[in-house]
Amino acid sequence: MNGANSIAGKKIVIFDLDGTLTKSKSNIDKGMAALISQMLRIRYVAVTSGCSFQQLENQFLSGLPKSANLWNLYLFPTCSASGYYYDRRRGRFSLAYSNLLSEHAVRRIVGSFEIVFAEISYVHPRKTYGPVFENRGSQLTFSALGQKAPLRLKRKWDPNREKRLRIRRLLKTKLPDFEITIGGTTSIDVTKKGVNKTLCVKKLEERLRLEHEAMLFVGDALFRGGNDYIMRSTGVRCLSVSGPMETKKLMRRMIRTAQVN
């Protein structure tokens, strides 16, 4: 990560969640929560993730201090297929927009996965933890070991992303009219065509009247095929991190820079 010249002048920082602010499907830790709270005093902050809003609430939002300036926070679950903005009058986040998948689309997506599995003779793990397919409303997610698999097992399943890249490559031939990205450690996310993480940039432009130069994106999956990679196409400055520890270092530098200025 080389973010020394990428911090100054940024009015909003957009973060990925899993692998960036938290470990995969793990709750935000107290140190990260404190840094987010400090960031919210000096900048707008947005979080875009492949998870559902409920998971984003449990994993991220519930861990923030009660004193945090939540009105400066914008949440974009399901790869920005939906967005939630803070309603100060109601004291909670409210749905601002969504791009729901139809029942027909969900059946087609699952059916396409099954065809690909048959083509490559894919063998499902003997034991799974929770549903392998999850309909998140605006996104269909395949998680090889199940939604609730232990992180230690998920890390071992596809450490080089080779399995998911192969499945994704074949899925794209079956579902050319959908967005297909790799998320987390064992997941593949499918949304409507044109509905991906870049949508949050457009929505933030409209909401905050900010140019791309005022935005910064931080994520761990900026590699080709990763669910952050598409953000490189926006013109927004993108910084790749290896995990939450590196993200914390970047955030501390942002906070110090703001204090100096």
KEMI-404090 format. One record per atom (N, C-alpha, C): x, y, z; residue in three letters. Coordinates in steps of 0.02 Angstrom, whole numbers, plus 50000, padded with zeros to 5 digits. Layout:
% KEMI-404090
XYZala...
***
This chain:
% KEMI-404090
500424994050000met500005000050000met500445006250000met500295010949957asn500655017249955asn500155022949953asn499945025150012gly499405030050015gly499615036950036gly500285038250037ala500525044650063ala500245050550024ala500185049849958asn499945055449917asn499205054749901asn498865050249935ser498165048849917ser497685051049971ser497925053950025ile497505055550082ile497265062750081ile497735067350068ala497575074450072ala497005076250024ala496535080050049gly496005082550007gly495415077849998gly495465071850025lys494915067050018lys494365068650069lys493745069350045lys493195071050090lys492785065050110lys492855059550073ile492515053350092ile492975047450078ile492975042650123val493345036450114val492845030750111val492865026950058ile492425021150048ile492815014850064ile492575011050112phe492915004950133phe492534998750112phe492904993550093asp492634986850090asp492574984450163asp492214979150175leu492124976650244leu492574970550259leu492384964650234asp492754958550248asp493464958950219asp493954957750261gly494644957850239gly494944964750238gly494534969850252thr494774976750252thr494674980050320thr494044980250342leu493894982950409leu493844977350461leu493654971350438thr493594965650484thr493874959450450thr493994954350489lys494134947850461lys493484945050433lys493524940150389ser492924937650355ser492364935850403ser491794939350394lys491184938250434lys491314938350509lys491804942350529ser491954943350600ser491744950450620ser491584951250683asn491374957850707asn491964962650709asn491804968950698ile492304974250702ile492604974350773ile493264975150779asp493564975250846asp493544982450873asp493684983050937lys493614989550971lys494084994750943lys494694992650925gly495174997350897gly494935000250831gly494674995950788met494414998250723met493795002650733met493355000650779ala492755004550792ala492935011650815ala493455012150858ala493665018750882ala493945023050825ala494315019850779leu494595023550723leu494045025850675leu493545021550663ile492985023550621ile492635029550652ile492535029350718ser492195034850752ser492595041350744ser493255040950749gln493675046850739gln493625049350667gln493615044650620met493565046550550met492915050250536met492375048150568leu491715051150557leu491675058350583leu492155060350623arg492175067250647arg492495071850596arg492905069050551ile493295073250505ile493135072050431ile492805066450416arg492655064750347arg492005060850343arg491725060550283tyr491195055750270tyr491525048850263tyr491155043750283val491395036850277val490825032750245val491015028350200ala490535023750170ala490815016650174ala490375011850179val490575004750180val490165001150127val490504997750081thr490174993750031thr490414986550038thr489934981850038ser490104974950052ser489624970250016ser489844964150006gly489404959149976gly488894956250025gly488954957950088cys488494955050138cys487824958550137cys487334955650172ser486674958550178ser486694964450227ser486164968550227phe486144974050275phe486124971550346phe485764966050358gln485724963250426gln486414961250450gln486804958150407gln487474956150427gln487914962250437gln487834967250395leu488214973450403leu488054976750470leu487424976450490glu487224979150555glu487574975250611glu487534968650608asn487804964450661asn488564964750664asn488874964550606gln489604963950602gln489964970550611gln489644975950589phe489984982550588phe489634987850630phe489014989150613leu488654994850642leu488574994150718leu488404988150741ser488274987150813ser488904988150855ser489494987750824gly490114988450862gly490364995650868gly490045000350834leu490265007250837leu490045010550903leu490435015350928pro490235018950989pro489575022550979pro489185023151032lys488535026551027lys488615033951010lys489215036651024ser489345043751011ser489555045050939ser489625039850898ala489865040750829ala489385045050788ala489665049250744asn489265053550701asn488985049450643asn488465045650655leu488205041050605leu487915044650544leu487735051050551trp487475054750494trp488005056050441trp488645054650457asn489185055150408asn489355048350378asn488955043250394leu489095036350373leu488585034050321leu488815030850268tyr488385028250215tyr488535020850206tyr488005016750203leu488085009450200leu487805006750134leu488205002550101phe488014999650036phe488124992050037phe487644988350064pro487714981050065pro487594977949996pro487654971449992thr487554967649930thr487884970949870thr488534972449879cys488944975349825cys488634981749796cys488354985849840ser488044992249822ser487384991449783ser487114985349781ala486464984349749ala485914987649789ala486054989249852ser485594993149893ser485994998049935ser485665003249958gly486015008349997gly485585010650056gly485915012150112tyr485575014350173tyr485905020750198tyr485495025850210tyr485735032250235tyr485435033550303tyr485795037250345tyr485565038450413tyr485025043750414tyr484475042150446asp483905046650454asp483945049650524asp484165055850530arg484275058950595arg483615059850633arg483075060750596arg482415061750630arg482195055250663arg482305049550629arg482105043150656arg482645039850698arg483255042250692gly483815039450730gly484015032550708gly483975031150643arg484165024650617arg484315025150542arg484615019750516phe484745019450444phe484115017150407phe483985020450351ser483395018850311ser483605017050240ser483225012650209leu483365010650140leu483265016550093leu483785017950054ala483745023450006ala483585020949936ala483825015049919tyr483675012049853tyr483845004649856tyr483575000749808ser483744993649804ser483634991249733ser483964985849715asn483894982649649asn483774975249661asn483154973549677leu482984966749696leu483004961949636leu483234955849649leu483224950549599leu482534947349598leu482274945949540ser481634942549535ser481714935149554ser481154931849569glu481184924749584glu481444920749525glu481254922949465his481494919549404his482254920249399his482514926249413ala483234927349409ala483604923049459ala483344922449520val483664918349571val483694911049549val483134908549523arg483124901549499arg483624900549442arg483664905349398arg484134904849342arg484854904749365arg485014909049414ile485694909449440ile485894902949474ile485464900449517val485614894149552val485684888449502val485234888249452gly485274883149401gly485924883449362gly486164889449349ser486794890249312ser487394887849353ser487374889149418phe487894886449462phe487894878749457phe487314875749461glu487274868449459glu487544865549393glu487404868949338ile487664866849273ile488434867149273ile488704872549298val489434873349301val489734868049346val489424866849403phe489684861649449phe489724854849413phe489214853349375ala489204846949338ala489754846749285ala489854852349252glu490354852649198glu491064851549224glu491204853949284ile491894853349310ile491944847749362ile491404843949370ser491394838449419ser491564840949489ser491274846549505tyr491394849649570tyr491094845349626tyr491484844149677val491264840249735val491154845049793val490534845449817his490384849749874his490724847049937his490954851449981pro491254849150044pro490774844550081pro491054839650115arg490644834650150arg490224837850204arg490504842950237lys490134846450290lys490094853850273lys489494856650278thr489404863750268thr489074866750330thr489124873350335tyr488894876950395tyr488394882350373tyr487764880750377gly487254885450354gly487154884850279gly486714888950251pro486544888450179pro487144889850134pro487184885950080val487714887050030val487514892649983val486864893049967phe486594898549927phe486174902949972phe486284909449967glu485894914250007glu485624919749961glu484974920549961asn484654925949924asn484634932049970asn485044937049954arg485074943049995arg484644948649966arg484154946749927gly483694951549898gly483944954549833gly484464958549838ser484754961649779ser485384957949756ser485534952349788gln486134948549772gln486034941249790gln486284936749747leu486294929549762leu487014927749776leu487144924749834thr487824923049854thr487914915649864thr488424912949832phe488634906049842phe489224906049891phe489164902249945ser489704901449993ser489864894049999ser490444892049975ala490604884949967ala490524880850030ala490704883650087leu490674880050151leu490054881850192leu489634886050164gly489044888350201gly489174895150232gly488634898750246gln488674905650270gln488994906350338gln488974900950378lys489214901450447lys489834897350460lys490214895750408ala490814891650416ala491354895350456ala491734891750497pro492274894850535pro492804897750488pro493084903350508leu493574906850466leu494184902450451leu494404898550500arg494994894350489arg494884889350433arg494274886850425leu494124882150372leu494054885850305leu493744891750307lys493644895550245lys494314897550214lys494784899250256arg495434901450230arg495804895850194arg495664889650213lys496004883950183lys495684881750117lys495054883350107trp494674880450052trp494924882949983trp495044889449977asp495244892249912asp495724898049922asp496304896749952pro496764902249970pro497024906249911pro497074903049852asn497324906549793asn496774908749745asn496154907749766arg495554909749728arg495474905849663arg495874900549653glu495854896849590glu495174893449578glu494894890449630lys494244887049622lys493704891949601lys493674897649636arg493144902449621arg493254906049555arg493864907349537leu494004910549473leu493774905949415leu493884899349424arg493674894649372arg492914894449367arg492574894049425ile491844893949425ile491574900449396ile491864906049415arg491634912549390arg491724912949315arg492284910749289arg492404911049217arg491874907349178arg491674901449201leu491154897549167leu490464900549178leu490344903149238leu489694906249253leu489564912149206leu490084915849190lys489994921749147lys489724919849078lys489874913649056thr489614911448991thr488874909548997thr488654907649057lys487954905849068lys487524911949086lys487844916849118leu487474922649143leu487794929149119leu487824930249054pro488144936249027pro487804942749047pro487174942249068asp486794948249085asp486774949449160asp487264946649197phe487324947849269phe488044949649286phe488124952949344glu488784954249371glu488984948449416glu489594945849408ile489824940149447ile490504941749476ile490564941949541thr491194943849573thr491364939049630thr492004938949647ile492254934849702ile492264939149765ile491974936649819gly491964940349882gly492204936049940gly492444939249993gly492654935650053gly493184930450039gly493114924650071thr493604919250063thr493344913150027thr492664912450025thr492374906549991thr491774908349947thr491644914749938ser491014916949907ser491074919149835ser490524918449799ile490424921449733ile489764925149736ile489764931549717asp489174935749721asp488904937149651asp488244936949644val487914938349579val487384943749589val487414949049549thr486924954449550thr486704955949479thr486214960449472lys485994962549406lys486574965849368lys486544965549302lys487044968849260lys487054976249275lys487654978849283gly487724985949299gly487654987649372gly487464982649411val487404983549484val488004980349517val488464984549539asn489074982249571asn489314987649618asn489894986849647lys490124991549698lys490194998749672lys490294999549606thr490365006349580thr489735010449588thr489165007149598leu488545010849605leu488555015449665leu488935013649717cys488975017949776cys489305024549759cys489775024549711val490105030749691val489605035449659val489195032849615lys488675036949583lys488185039749634lys487975035449682lys487485037649732lys487785042849778lys488425042249795leu488755047049839leu488865053749803leu489005053249738glu489065059449698glu488415063349701glu487855059749692glu487205062949692glu487035065849760glu487185061949811arg486985063849880arg487415069449908arg488075069049898leu488535073749930leu488835078949884leu488685078349818arg488935083149769arg489705083349770arg490005077449771leu490735076949772leu491005074349706leu491585076849686glu491925074349627glu492335068149645glu492535064349594his492935058349605his493585059749643his493875065649629glu494505067449660glu494455068049736glu493835068949761ala493735069749833ala493605063049867ala493615057549828met493455050949855met494065046449856met494075041849904leu494605036849910leu494275030149925leu494475024849890phe494225018149904phe494785013849932phe494625010049985val495105005550017val494814998550019val495164993649991gly494914986849990gly495464981649984gly495294975449998asp495784970049995asp495714965649933asp495184966849893ala495054962549835ala495064966549770ala495594970449761leu495664974649702leu495994970849645leu496124964349654phe496404960049602phe495864958549550phe496074956849490arg495604955249436arg495144949449457arg494494950549452gly494004945449472gly493754946449543gly494114950449583gly493904951849651gly493314956749651gly492924956649705asn492334960949704asn492484968349718asn493124970049728asp493334977049732asp493634979549666asp493824974949622tyr494194976649561tyr493814981749518tyr493164981149515ile492764985549473ile492824992849493ile493024994049556met493095000949580met493655004649543met494125000949514arg494665004149477arg494405007849415arg493815005949392ser493535008849331ser493195015549344ser493125017549406thr492735023549423thr493135030049416thr493785029649418gly494195035649421gly494335037849492gly494025034449540val494175035649611val494835032449628val495245035849667arg495885033149689arg495755026949731arg496095021349716cys495995015049752cys496645012849786cys496595010949849leu497165008449886leu497025001249908leu497504996849894ser497444989849913ser497764988649980ser497414984950023val497684983150089val497674975650097val498104973150140ser498154965950152ser497684963550206ser497404968150244gly496954966250298gly496814971950346gly496434970750399pro496244976050446pro496834979650478pro497384976150491met497954979350523met498234984850478met498294983450414glu498554988550368glu498054994250360glu497404992550362thr496894997750358thr496945002450417thr497064999750476lys497135003950536lys497715008850529lys498275006550502lys498845010950492lys498665016750446lys498315015150392leu498095020350346leu497625025250379leu497155022850419met496675027150452met497015031750503met497495029050539arg497865033250587arg498225038850551arg498495037350492arg498845042450453arg498355047750429arg497755045550409met497245050350388met497045055050445met496965052150503ile496765056050562ile497305061050581ile497945058850579arg498495063350595arg498535069050544arg498445067250481thr498475072350428thr497935077650438thr497335075550457ala496775080150468ala496925084650528ala497235081850580gln497385085750640gln497915091050627gln498405089350584val498935094050566val498645099850525val498195098050479asn497895103150435asn497345107150470asn
***
